[in-house]
């Protein structure tokens, strides 16, 4: 696998016109000033922040980072659905525009914040409805590949299998978006007529061809425990089958039969989940909002229906993932405890919301920009922040966002300012600029240490479409923040649900 040169190289610095010069101690720069640059700034080539048309694999070898060496766990690659590293992404499907992605993201973040405040409306009234996208779905979401039994489903038996860890996944490979803020996993199932379903590049899972598939009777405990996701029953008496429905903040939804089958994560006994419960989707609302390169959503929330909850007896109620820096790189998803020293992780307590107990919350203590803590009263962060794998841009409370934005702008005075893009109000024109001198940004979370748990962001987690990749919650300082997946890039985020802790390991992918 290809290893890229580290992003911090040769201490080359850029001006707004794209020229660069190196630090030279013999011409007046002191060793202290060189050390300050190393500690507080990072120099990156602008091309390193953009995707390549060719998959470059893992920036860090999984075996070298330890992510491929697990104790009783299962590991699969994580990639952007329409990128060159996704088998499904090789279909040539168009990418959604940055404007479409930001509009979708505003809906999701707003929905999460309203649910946590107890002010969730019946509809998405606070945001304008999403328009028909130019491309299929929001392609910036990270997705992993899993497998369901193929039975005798014709062509699906001879489709290329997903190679994982030296083996191959039998059955129907399904690329699924990982979602830490929802509870019910689902995939599209045959029959799934259009336009109720969206086209997909993966072979469609057909439960009637699987010998291990089983629907749940409406009278079963599993069906009764669906709670808000229950959607009635088809048939009557003992023949009735349990139905489900899940609604999403962008106005989309999925509905169908709630069933079980064998889920294959890796082709080993530890990677097989027998009796895995999930939604067999036969109809989508707003199918245009789902990517054609994914077959469904793998939910990882605290609810009893999620993958992590269903497998907690086997995998210890622990999972982690690492979002790659660009769509031309590969990350990973791990179910189980990685065989990595605990000292490699920065830990913060995992919090729970009474309003939405299925979501994972953490609490920020501060934010550092170029080695300086920005001035934000601690009470601003009191409501905490949701860790979300699908939200793109991090939302901060207004006072915290303004402090971060002002500090970042002060450090970026050498670059041309560009107009705002959607909710991103700190944007730049890097035309002709070959290298960027970015101030290092660290999110400091609560911890037992007086100094807090500082997590330095990768350069790919600072900018989105040449803009500072943060926005305000748009509500008061008592609102809950959201940590989006752009800020999580290259960081292994470990969810130890049983231990009520969230861990962060930098430079993991």
Legacy VTK file of the C-alpha trace (Angstrom):
# vtk DataFile Version 3.0
C-alpha trace
ASCII
DATASET POLYDATA
POINTS 509 float
0.000 0.000 0.000
1.273 3.411 -0.850
2.563 5.600 1.963
2.433 9.332 1.447
5.122 11.783 2.533
4.117 13.396 5.853
2.280 16.671 5.440
4.840 18.645 7.433
7.845 18.893 5.107
10.856 21.151 4.739
9.210 24.098 6.505
8.233 25.741 3.231
5.932 28.704 3.596
3.516 30.238 1.123
2.523 33.807 0.348
-0.754 34.854 -1.241
0.829 34.801 -4.684
1.950 31.184 -4.328
5.722 31.703 -3.902
7.501 29.958 -1.088
10.678 30.299 0.926
12.344 28.129 3.532
13.361 29.079 7.043
17.079 29.687 7.276
18.542 30.030 10.764
21.712 31.594 9.327
19.653 34.530 8.009
18.147 35.662 11.304
15.685 32.929 12.218
16.386 31.484 15.654
16.094 27.889 16.721
13.230 28.988 18.978
11.336 30.500 16.055
11.807 27.309 14.039
10.489 25.296 16.980
7.516 27.631 17.268
6.667 27.059 13.607
6.844 23.302 14.110
4.665 23.435 17.221
1.994 25.876 16.069
1.818 25.723 12.263
1.767 23.104 9.548
2.758 23.560 5.913
0.858 21.550 3.334
0.714 21.417 -0.423
-2.708 22.506 -1.656
-2.861 19.417 -3.861
-2.653 17.173 -0.757
-6.044 18.500 0.374
-7.738 17.565 -2.899
-8.673 14.069 -4.067
-6.808 12.269 -6.822
-8.598 10.363 -9.607
-6.611 7.269 -8.583
-7.024 5.424 -5.287
-3.914 5.874 -3.140
-5.046 3.372 -0.498
-4.195 3.802 3.159
-2.013 6.780 3.985
-0.931 4.768 7.028
-0.601 0.998 6.695
-3.343 -0.730 8.735
-0.872 -3.295 10.052
1.605 -0.584 11.001
-1.049 1.457 12.794
-2.413 -1.582 14.549
-5.903 -1.228 13.102
-5.635 -4.531 11.292
-4.457 -6.422 14.379
-7.473 -7.017 16.573
-8.435 -9.031 19.600
-11.668 -10.807 18.698
-12.669 -7.977 16.391
-13.560 -7.407 12.755
-12.065 -4.847 10.362
-13.280 -3.491 7.013
-12.084 -0.624 4.790
-13.925 2.698 4.954
-14.118 4.940 1.896
-16.154 7.668 0.245
-18.884 6.004 -1.855
-18.169 7.802 -5.139
-14.405 7.944 -4.713
-11.845 5.848 -6.595
-11.190 3.674 -3.506
-14.772 2.407 -3.433
-15.618 -0.549 -5.660
-19.090 0.950 -6.020
-17.583 4.367 -6.741
-16.039 3.145 -9.984
-19.467 3.388 -11.590
-18.755 6.927 -12.789
-21.714 8.401 -10.892
-21.430 12.203 -10.561
-20.427 13.856 -7.312
-22.852 16.081 -5.469
-21.791 19.725 -5.472
-20.354 21.379 -2.379
-23.465 23.577 -2.205
-25.742 20.509 -2.205
-23.631 18.816 0.443
-23.729 21.901 2.663
-27.493 22.249 2.283
-28.018 18.588 3.223
-25.608 19.032 6.126
-27.563 22.011 7.441
-30.683 19.851 7.602
-28.933 17.049 9.477
-27.161 19.260 12.023
-30.308 21.301 12.625
-32.355 18.148 13.138
-29.876 16.778 15.694
-29.875 20.058 17.609
-33.681 20.272 17.654
-34.025 16.691 18.898
-31.579 17.352 21.711
-33.404 20.530 22.703
-36.765 18.750 22.731
-38.016 21.133 20.052
-38.171 18.724 17.111
-41.013 19.783 14.801
-43.306 17.328 13.058
-41.701 18.288 9.770
-38.443 19.953 8.831
-40.088 23.364 8.993
-37.010 25.307 10.063
-35.123 24.557 6.849
-36.151 24.961 3.201
-36.883 21.620 1.506
-33.972 19.999 -0.282
-34.108 20.355 -4.042
-33.514 17.542 -6.515
-29.718 17.029 -6.381
-27.614 16.986 -9.531
-25.997 13.762 -8.330
-27.259 10.765 -6.383
-27.143 11.370 -2.664
-24.513 13.027 -0.507
-21.299 11.366 -1.602
-19.036 12.780 1.145
-20.398 10.299 3.693
-17.989 7.513 4.664
-19.204 3.989 3.845
-17.998 0.458 4.636
-18.759 -2.818 2.895
-20.534 -5.775 4.433
-22.061 -8.964 3.027
-25.405 -10.748 3.266
-26.149 -14.286 2.028
-26.497 -14.661 -1.729
-28.271 -18.033 -1.858
-28.944 -18.797 -5.523
-29.449 -15.202 -6.604
-28.136 -15.692 -10.104
-25.528 -13.117 -11.052
-24.861 -12.144 -7.448
-23.043 -15.454 -6.961
-20.418 -14.556 -9.525
-20.032 -10.839 -8.801
-16.574 -9.832 -7.558
-16.294 -10.366 -3.808
-14.912 -7.802 -1.386
-11.361 -8.685 -0.417
-10.752 -8.050 3.275
-7.791 -9.082 5.386
-6.536 -11.676 2.923
-9.917 -13.363 2.529
-13.097 -12.637 0.621
-16.650 -11.917 1.662
-19.158 -14.505 0.437
-22.635 -13.467 -0.627
-23.967 -10.090 -1.707
-21.576 -7.249 -0.914
-23.386 -4.173 0.375
-21.745 -0.766 0.704
-23.400 0.917 3.674
-23.037 4.405 5.144
-21.996 4.216 8.810
-24.250 6.313 11.063
-23.516 6.862 14.766
-26.721 8.869 15.293
-29.317 6.271 14.227
-30.376 2.872 15.519
-31.934 0.712 12.774
-29.600 -0.738 10.085
-31.218 -1.382 6.701
-30.500 -2.308 3.093
-32.630 -2.229 -0.023
-34.226 -5.622 -0.685
-35.783 -7.300 -3.677
-38.444 -6.654 -4.715
-37.639 -2.945 -4.623
-39.348 -1.258 -7.569
-38.379 2.167 -8.833
-39.160 4.972 -8.195
-39.845 3.803 -4.629
-36.217 2.626 -4.469
-33.042 4.194 -5.804
-30.771 2.451 -8.340
-27.708 0.867 -6.719
-24.443 -0.455 -8.064
-24.369 -3.306 -5.511
-26.384 -6.427 -6.252
-29.709 -6.168 -4.444
-30.134 -8.485 -1.481
-33.052 -10.873 -2.061
-34.175 -12.475 1.221
-36.306 -15.079 -0.548
-33.118 -16.636 -1.946
-31.396 -16.882 1.442
-31.781 -20.045 3.529
-30.883 -18.162 6.737
-33.328 -15.266 6.343
-36.209 -14.981 8.828
-38.912 -12.332 9.265
-40.186 -11.424 12.735
-43.812 -12.114 13.677
-45.701 -9.032 14.789
-46.223 -10.630 18.211
-42.488 -11.233 18.763
-40.568 -9.367 21.501
-38.175 -8.032 18.836
-41.057 -6.418 16.957
-42.599 -4.975 20.118
-39.247 -3.436 21.084
-38.960 -1.419 17.859
-40.671 1.452 19.641
-40.753 4.588 17.468
-39.496 2.609 14.471
-42.487 0.208 14.454
-44.711 0.573 11.389
-47.545 -1.885 11.888
-47.930 -5.356 10.512
-48.536 -7.099 7.199
-50.917 -10.033 7.267
-52.864 -11.243 10.263
-52.430 -13.617 13.164
-49.332 -15.780 13.306
-48.488 -15.035 9.655
-48.186 -11.278 10.153
-44.719 -9.829 9.558
-43.193 -6.953 11.536
-42.792 -3.680 9.620
-40.431 -0.785 10.343
-39.984 2.832 9.250
-37.101 5.254 9.839
-37.282 8.960 9.010
-34.238 11.148 8.395
-33.778 14.908 8.798
-33.451 15.597 5.067
-37.039 14.462 4.462
-36.094 10.956 3.339
-37.249 7.737 4.959
-37.058 3.964 4.579
-39.743 1.384 5.271
-40.212 -2.355 4.824
-40.035 -5.643 6.710
-37.913 -6.129 9.821
-35.928 -9.363 9.398
-32.796 -11.244 10.411
-30.012 -12.944 8.480
-26.292 -13.649 8.695
-24.074 -10.569 8.364
-20.491 -11.127 7.214
-18.002 -8.434 8.208
-14.860 -10.509 7.656
-14.570 -14.108 6.373
-13.684 -15.518 9.794
-15.838 -16.962 12.585
-15.290 -13.744 14.564
-16.522 -11.706 11.616
-19.881 -13.481 11.194
-22.978 -12.149 12.959
-25.737 -14.760 12.992
-29.311 -13.567 13.440
-28.401 -9.974 12.608
-31.580 -7.858 12.762
-32.115 -5.154 10.141
-34.652 -3.425 7.954
-35.407 -4.943 4.563
-36.307 -1.764 2.693
-38.937 -1.933 -0.040
-39.721 1.783 -0.283
-37.868 5.057 0.183
-39.215 8.558 0.485
-36.983 10.953 -1.475
-34.837 8.166 -2.989
-32.941 10.876 -4.897
-31.236 11.800 -1.618
-29.575 8.372 -1.285
-26.363 7.614 -3.149
-26.561 5.003 -5.894
-23.189 3.710 -4.700
-24.591 2.619 -1.332
-27.217 -0.003 -0.513
-28.292 1.235 2.908
-27.205 2.523 6.313
-25.300 0.682 9.044
-26.602 2.233 12.265
-24.260 2.374 15.259
-26.277 4.315 17.866
-26.920 3.251 21.458
-30.376 1.814 20.616
-30.961 -1.929 20.939
-31.348 -2.301 17.146
-27.896 -1.007 16.143
-24.986 -3.173 15.021
-22.886 -2.224 18.049
-25.700 -3.040 20.500
-26.616 -6.326 18.820
-23.016 -7.535 18.972
-21.981 -6.195 22.383
-21.769 -9.710 23.825
-19.190 -10.651 21.186
-17.313 -7.411 20.620
-17.564 -5.783 24.040
-19.774 -2.872 22.899
-16.747 -1.222 21.314
-16.261 0.066 17.775
-14.091 2.594 16.019
-13.541 4.142 12.614
-11.080 6.378 10.816
-12.365 8.710 8.081
-9.730 9.101 5.318
-8.316 12.561 4.507
-9.694 12.599 0.954
-11.876 10.427 -1.264
-8.745 8.990 -2.882
-7.606 7.442 0.396
-8.989 4.598 2.489
-9.848 4.505 6.173
-11.269 1.690 8.274
-14.144 0.560 10.465
-13.467 -1.758 13.405
-16.003 -3.710 15.456
-14.317 -4.795 18.668
-11.320 -3.730 20.725
-8.185 -2.849 18.708
-4.940 -4.346 19.954
-3.367 -0.965 20.533
-1.926 0.430 23.742
-4.408 2.595 25.615
-1.707 5.264 25.871
-2.082 5.869 22.121
-5.583 7.292 22.664
-6.663 10.590 24.128
-9.761 9.806 26.204
-12.812 11.838 27.167
-15.992 10.779 29.004
-18.919 9.616 26.848
-22.068 11.488 27.830
-25.734 10.662 27.270
-28.648 12.953 26.508
-31.932 12.333 28.322
-33.773 13.689 25.282
-32.017 11.424 22.756
-30.258 8.598 24.647
-29.148 6.841 21.433
-26.654 9.597 20.516
-23.063 9.849 21.748
-22.089 13.133 23.394
-18.773 14.583 24.526
-17.932 17.938 26.098
-15.370 20.424 24.855
-13.288 22.377 27.338
-11.578 24.704 24.896
-10.077 25.270 21.444
-6.435 26.052 20.640
-5.360 27.951 17.515
-1.619 28.203 16.792
-0.846 27.196 20.374
-3.132 29.769 21.969
-6.366 28.963 23.805
-9.186 31.074 22.365
-11.208 33.018 24.920
-14.438 31.097 25.495
-16.160 30.891 28.907
-16.411 27.225 29.998
-20.198 27.424 30.384
-20.530 27.929 26.616
-19.623 24.252 26.144
-21.841 22.982 28.998
-24.479 21.358 26.738
-21.843 19.175 25.090
-21.486 18.086 21.459
-22.705 15.063 19.505
-20.097 12.856 17.835
-21.624 12.189 14.399
-20.203 10.162 11.532
-22.577 11.657 8.916
-22.663 15.387 9.707
-20.005 17.013 7.530
-19.112 20.323 9.214
-18.639 20.813 12.964
-21.127 23.139 14.661
-19.993 25.179 17.654
-21.947 27.399 20.008
-21.989 31.013 18.645
-19.498 32.450 21.142
-17.092 29.551 20.608
-17.422 29.731 16.834
-16.763 33.480 16.690
-13.671 33.109 18.876
-12.296 30.304 16.678
-13.139 32.143 13.463
-11.505 35.392 14.580
-8.339 33.609 15.717
-8.137 31.659 12.454
-8.669 34.778 10.324
-5.905 36.560 12.204
-3.505 33.758 11.250
-4.589 33.643 7.581
-4.044 37.281 6.648
-1.595 36.375 3.861
-4.326 34.778 1.725
-7.001 36.312 -0.465
-10.455 36.302 1.086
-13.288 34.737 -0.946
-17.075 35.130 -0.599
-18.912 32.880 1.904
-20.219 29.497 0.761
-23.494 28.564 2.412
-23.029 28.482 6.173
-19.224 28.742 5.785
-18.303 32.403 6.233
-14.484 32.213 6.316
-13.352 31.292 2.807
-10.224 31.912 0.753
-9.059 32.006 -2.848
-5.998 29.783 -3.084
-5.624 30.132 -6.855
-1.929 29.925 -7.704
-0.991 28.959 -4.144
1.124 25.814 -4.007
1.690 25.512 -0.247
-0.387 26.663 2.701
0.837 27.664 6.141
-2.057 26.663 8.365
-2.319 27.331 12.085
-2.717 24.116 14.020
-6.166 23.704 15.573
-6.793 21.455 18.567
-10.133 20.566 20.108
-9.672 20.188 23.860
-12.148 17.807 25.484
-12.954 17.145 29.125
-10.686 14.678 30.906
-9.336 13.820 34.313
-6.289 15.899 33.468
-6.331 19.570 34.388
-5.086 20.416 30.901
-7.891 18.483 29.181
-7.726 15.976 26.330
-6.284 17.864 23.360
-6.873 16.426 19.882
-4.952 18.171 17.111
-6.848 18.193 13.822
-5.256 16.994 10.617
-4.916 19.757 7.966
-7.615 17.934 5.969
-9.912 18.517 8.953
-9.448 22.285 9.005
-10.621 23.313 5.521
-13.620 22.297 3.409
-13.833 23.646 -0.139
-11.223 26.323 0.763
-13.254 27.487 3.783
-12.809 27.065 7.529
-14.729 23.835 8.136
-16.725 25.059 11.132
-20.033 26.870 11.534
-22.225 28.221 14.301
-25.106 26.177 15.695
-27.286 29.182 14.905
-28.854 28.858 18.363
-27.789 30.251 21.724
-24.700 29.335 23.703
-26.807 26.802 25.588
-27.243 24.752 22.416
-25.575 21.408 21.743
-22.697 21.294 19.260
-22.014 18.641 16.636
-18.563 17.225 15.782
-18.689 16.483 12.048
-16.683 13.916 10.112
-14.447 16.492 8.374
-12.833 17.250 11.737
-12.522 13.504 12.392
-10.425 12.869 9.270
-7.348 10.650 9.814
-8.271 10.260 13.517
-9.387 6.879 14.826
-12.472 7.648 16.907
-13.038 4.869 19.438
-16.476 4.400 21.028
-16.175 2.375 24.226
-19.890 2.292 24.994
-19.586 -0.141 27.888
-16.815 1.963 29.426
-18.541 5.293 28.701
-15.500 6.753 26.985
-14.560 8.166 23.574
-10.965 7.863 22.421
-9.021 9.701 19.707
-5.851 8.432 18.009
-4.206 10.789 15.537
-2.635 9.844 12.185
-4.427 6.478 12.166
-5.315 6.415 8.455
LINES 1 510
509 0 1 2 3 4 5 6 7 8 9 10 11 12 13 14 15 16 17 18 19 20 21 22 23 24 25 26 27 28 29 30 31 32 33 34 35 36 37 38 39 40 41 42 43 44 45 46 47 48 49 50 51 52 53 54 55 56 57 58 59 60 61 62 63 64 65 66 67 68 69 70 71 72 73 74 75 76 77 78 79 80 81 82 83 84 85 86 87 88 89 90 91 92 93 94 95 96 97 98 99 100 101 102 103 104 105 106 107 108 109 110 111 112 113 114 115 116 117 118 119 120 121 122 123 124 125 126 127 128 129 130 131 132 133 134 135 136 137 138 139 140 141 142 143 144 145 146 147 148 149 150 151 152 153 154 155 156 157 158 159 160 161 162 163 164 165 166 167 168 169 170 171 172 173 174 175 176 177 178 179 180 181 182 183 184 185 186 187 188 189 190 191 192 193 194 195 196 197 198 199 200 201 202 203 204 205 206 207 208 209 210 211 212 213 214 215 216 217 218 219 220 221 222 223 224 225 226 227 228 229 230 231 232 233 234 235 236 237 238 239 240 241 242 243 244 245 246 247 248 249 250 251 252 253 254 255 256 257 258 259 260 261 262 263 264 265 266 267 268 269 270 271 272 273 274 275 276 277 278 279 280 281 282 283 284 285 286 287 288 289 290 291 292 293 294 295 296 297 298 299 300 301 302 303 304 305 306 307 308 309 310 311 312 313 314 315 316 317 318 319 320 321 322 323 324 325 326 327 328 329 330 331 332 333 334 335 336 337 338 339 340 341 342 343 344 345 346 347 348 349 350 351 352 353 354 355 356 357 358 359 360 361 362 363 364 365 366 367 368 369 370 371 372 373 374 375 376 377 378 379 380 381 382 383 384 385 386 387 388 389 390 391 392 393 394 395 396 397 398 399 400 401 402 403 404 405 406 407 408 409 410 411 412 413 414 415 416 417 418 419 420 421 422 423 424 425 426 427 428 429 430 431 432 433 434 435 436 437 438 439 440 441 442 443 444 445 446 447 448 449 450 451 452 453 454 455 456 457 458 459 460 461 462 463 464 465 466 467 468 469 470 471 472 473 474 475 476 477 478 479 480 481 482 483 484 485 486 487 488 489 490 491 492 493 494 495 496 497 498 499 500 501 502 503 504 505 506 507 508
